[in-house]
Each structure stands twice: as C-alpha cells, then as structure tokens.
Amino acid sequence: MPAAGKGELKLKDWAFAIATRSTMRKAQIALARRLAIIMHAMLHDGTEFQPA
C-alpha cells in the first residue's frame, strides 16, 4: 500500500522481498544497513534530503 500519496516505496518493497525469502528480522537489519549506507553517502558528498 502506498504511503500518503508518496508513490511506491522501493526500499520497503526490497525489504519485504528479503522477508519472504528469509525472516523479517534479517529484512529489518538489511534495511537498516541500506539506510545507513545511503545516509553516510549523503553526509560524505553534502547531498541534502529531498522529499518526494
């Protein structure tokens, strides 16, 4: 289900795909790691968050 007019959430879909192959716990950890990598890259190159 899309969140409040934001369109599809690709990271959420990606995490749920992992959950179907494995466990929800592993999907949560993978999602947290992916978000940390994205945030680190944004801090490193000075990119600002742009909400959709």
ZAZA-159967 format. One record per residue: residue number from 1; residue in three letters; y, x, z of N, C-alpha, C, O, CB in turn. Coordinates in Angstrom, 2 decimals, padded with zeros to 5 digits. Each point is the difference from the previous one (the first is absolute). Glycine has a CB too. Layout:
<recs>
REC    k    r     n.c2     n.c1     n.c3    ca.c2    ca.c1    ca.c3     c.c2     c.c1     c.c3     o.c2     o.c1     o.c3    cb.c2    cb.c1    cb.c3
REC  NUM  ALA        Y        X        Z        Y        X        Z        Y        X        Z        Y        X        Z        Y        X        Z
...
</recs>
This chain:
<recs>
REC    k    r     n.c2     n.c1     n.c3    ca.c2    ca.c1    ca.c3     c.c2     c.c1     c.c3     o.c2     o.c1     o.c3    cb.c2    cb.c1    cb.c3
REC    1  MET  -001.18   000.84   000.00   001.18  -000.84   000.00   001.24   000.89   000.00   000.11   000.89   000.85  -001.35  -002.74   000.37
REC    2  PRO   002.18   001.65  -002.13   001.22   000.79  -000.03   000.87  -000.24   001.22   000.01  -001.10   000.55  -000.10   001.03  -003.03
REC    3  ALA   000.80   001.08   002.90   000.84  -000.09   001.20   001.41  -000.41  -000.38   000.72   000.76  -000.65  -002.11   001.00   001.78
REC    4  ALA   001.80  -002.94  -000.75   001.37  -000.51  -000.09   000.74   000.40  -001.28   001.11   000.53   000.07  -001.07  -000.44   002.39
REC    5  GLY  -000.63  -000.35  -003.60   000.68   000.25  -001.26   000.09   001.46  -000.40   000.79   000.34  -000.88   000.46  -002.36   001.36
REC    6  LYS  -002.04   002.88   000.12   000.07   001.43  -000.30  -000.96   000.39  -001.13  -000.03   001.17  -000.38   000.68  -000.76   002.75
REC    7  GLY  -001.42  -001.34  -002.89  -000.97   000.36  -001.03  -001.27   000.54   000.64  -000.18  -000.10   001.21   002.03   000.58  -002.82
REC    8  GLU  -002.70   000.09   000.79  -001.24   000.53   000.56   000.24   001.31   000.74   000.89   000.77  -000.37  -002.18  -001.88  -001.47
REC    9  LEU   000.52   001.34   002.85   000.13   001.21   000.81  -001.15   000.94  -000.35  -001.12  -000.19   000.46   002.28  -001.09   001.43
REC   10  LYS  -000.88   002.26  -002.71  -001.05   000.87  -000.52  -000.71   000.79   001.08  -001.22   000.18  -000.05   002.51  -000.02  -002.05
REC   11  LEU  -000.54   000.33   003.10  -000.64   000.75   001.08  -000.93  -000.89   000.82  -001.07   000.44   000.43   003.05   001.08  -000.35
REC   12  LYS  -001.56  -002.75   000.14  -000.84  -000.93   000.77  -001.29  -000.30  -000.78  -001.09  -000.01   000.58   003.14  -001.00   000.50
REC   13  ASP  -001.91   000.76  -002.37  -001.18  -000.25  -000.83  -000.93   001.21  -000.02  -001.22  -000.15   000.04   002.57  -001.41  -001.44
REC   14  TRP  -000.77   002.75   001.35  -000.77   001.24   000.01  -000.78   000.13   001.30  -001.18   000.36  -000.01   002.89   000.72  -001.49
REC   15  ALA  -001.05  -001.39   002.63  -000.65   000.10   001.31  -001.12  -001.04   000.12  -001.06   000.31   000.55   003.21   000.54   000.45
REC   16  PHE  -001.93  -002.05  -001.49  -001.05  -001.02   000.08  -001.19   000.36  -000.88  -001.13  -000.37   000.31   002.87  -001.35   000.17
REC   17  ALA  -001.50   002.42  -001.58  -001.11   000.46  -000.83  -000.85   001.02   000.76  -001.23  -000.01  -000.10   002.61  -000.38  -001.98
REC   18  ILE  -000.72   001.26   002.85  -000.74   000.94   000.83  -000.79  -000.74   001.07  -001.15   000.34   000.29   002.89   001.42  -000.71
REC   19  ALA  -001.12  -002.78   001.00  -000.66  -000.78   001.06  -001.26  -000.69  -000.51  -000.97  -000.13   000.73   003.19  -000.21   000.35
REC   20  THR  -002.20  -000.10  -002.32  -001.19  -000.67  -000.54  -001.12   001.01  -000.26  -001.18  -000.34   000.09   002.64  -001.42  -001.13
REC   21  ARG  -001.10   003.01   000.71  -001.00   001.03  -000.23  -000.49   000.63   001.31  -001.14   000.46   000.09   002.19  -000.01  -002.30
REC   22  SER  -000.18  -000.44   003.22  -000.30   000.70   001.25   000.29  -000.95   001.17  -000.51  -001.12   000.03   001.05   003.38  -001.08
REC   23  THR   000.28  -001.81   001.99   000.36  -000.85   001.14   001.52  -000.17   000.05   000.75   000.78  -000.60  -002.79   000.00   001.88
REC   24  MET   002.48  -001.81  -000.57   001.43  -000.25   000.14   000.68   001.16   000.75   001.13   000.36  -000.31  -001.56  -002.85   000.31
REC   25  ARG  -000.27   003.06   000.96   000.56   001.14   000.76   000.30   001.17  -000.93   001.08   000.60   000.09  -002.37  -001.33   001.96
REC   26  LYS   000.36   001.07  -002.93   000.23   001.11  -000.94   001.12  -000.33  -000.97   000.75   000.88  -000.40  -003.16  -000.23   000.61
REC   27  ALA   002.52  -001.92  -000.59   001.08  -000.41  -000.91   001.35   000.13   000.69   000.98   000.42  -000.63  -002.54  -002.01  -000.53
REC   28  GLN   001.63   001.24   002.45   001.25   000.14   000.74   000.42   001.46   000.12   001.18   000.33  -000.16  -001.74  -002.41   001.43
REC   29  ILE  -000.40   002.94  -001.01   000.29   001.42   000.12   000.45   000.56  -001.35   000.95   000.79  -000.06  -002.62  -000.58   001.92
REC   30  ALA   001.01  -000.61  -002.93   000.38   000.46  -001.34   001.40  -000.47  -000.37   000.78   000.75  -000.59  -003.20  -000.77  -000.09
REC   31  LEU   002.74  -001.22   001.02   001.32  -000.54  -000.29   001.08   000.74   000.80   001.05   000.32  -000.54  -002.08  -002.55   000.05
REC   32  ALA   000.76   002.49   001.77   000.96   000.73   000.83   000.24   001.40  -000.57   001.13   000.48  -000.04  -001.86  -001.78   002.06
REC   33  ARG  -000.34   001.95  -002.46   000.13   001.33  -000.58   000.82  -000.05  -001.29   000.87   000.85  -000.22  -003.08  -000.19   001.24
REC   34  ARG   001.92  -001.64  -001.87   000.74  -000.13  -001.27   001.49  -000.24   000.26   000.84   000.59  -000.67  -002.92  -001.52  -000.44
REC   35  LEU   002.41   000.06   002.09   001.40  -000.25   000.33   000.68   001.24   000.56   001.16   000.26  -000.29  -001.74  -002.65   000.73
REC   36  ALA  -000.15   003.16   000.38   000.56   001.24   000.55   000.31   001.00  -001.11   001.02   000.68   000.04  -002.29  -001.06   002.09
REC   37  ILE   000.39   000.47  -003.11   000.22   000.90  -001.14   001.24  -000.42  -000.79   000.81   000.83  -000.40  -003.29  -000.38   000.27
REC   38  ILE   002.61  -001.75  -000.10   001.16  -000.53  -000.74   001.29   000.29   000.78   000.99   000.45  -000.58  -002.43  -002.26  -000.45
REC   39  MET   001.42   001.53   002.33   001.19   000.22   000.81   000.37   001.48   000.07   001.18   000.35  -000.05  -001.76  -002.38   001.40
REC   40  HIS  -000.41   002.90  -001.25   000.28   001.44   000.02   000.63   000.45  -001.30   000.95   000.79   000.00  -002.88  -000.45   001.57
REC   41  ALA   001.42  -000.83  -002.69   000.56   000.35  -001.30   001.45  -000.49  -000.12   000.85   000.68  -000.57  -003.16  -000.77  -000.45
REC   42  MET   002.57  -001.11   001.55   001.36  -000.54  -000.05   000.96   000.86   000.84   001.13   000.25  -000.41  -002.07  -002.57   000.07
REC   43  LEU   000.48   002.76   001.51   000.83   000.86   000.84   000.23   001.35  -000.66   001.09   000.57   000.09  -001.96  -001.73   001.95
REC   44  HIS  -000.15   001.66  -002.68   000.08   001.33  -000.61   001.01   000.05  -001.14   000.78   000.95  -000.11  -003.16  -000.58   000.74
REC   45  ASP   002.38  -001.39  -001.49   000.91   000.04  -001.15   001.25  -000.87   000.17   000.81  -000.09  -000.92  -002.79   000.52  -000.50
REC   46  GLY   002.16  -001.05   002.58   001.21  -000.74   000.29   000.09  -001.38  -000.64   001.08  -000.59  -000.06  -000.01   002.76   000.27
REC   47  THR  -002.18  -002.69  -000.67  -000.03  -001.33  -000.61   000.25  -001.06   001.07  -000.55   000.08   001.10  -001.06   000.72  -002.89
REC   48  GLU   002.44  -001.79   001.47   000.23  -001.10   000.93  -000.91  -001.16  -000.32  -000.38  -000.21  -001.16   002.76   000.93   001.45
REC   49  PHE  -002.73  -001.49   000.75  -000.84  -001.18  -000.18   000.76  -001.05  -000.78   001.16  -000.30   000.31  -002.39   000.80   001.83
REC   50  GLN   000.59  -001.07  -003.15   000.60  -001.07  -000.79  -000.92  -001.22   000.05  -001.02  -000.04  -000.69   002.18   001.72  -000.84
REC   51  PRO  -000.79  -002.68   002.36  -000.84  -001.19   000.08  -000.11  -000.70  -001.34   000.95  -000.01  -000.79  -000.31  -000.24   003.17
REC   52  ALA  -001.78  -000.32  -002.63  -000.25  -000.66  -001.29   000.79  -001.27  -000.16  -000.10  -000.67  -001.03  -002.16   001.62   001.03
</recs>
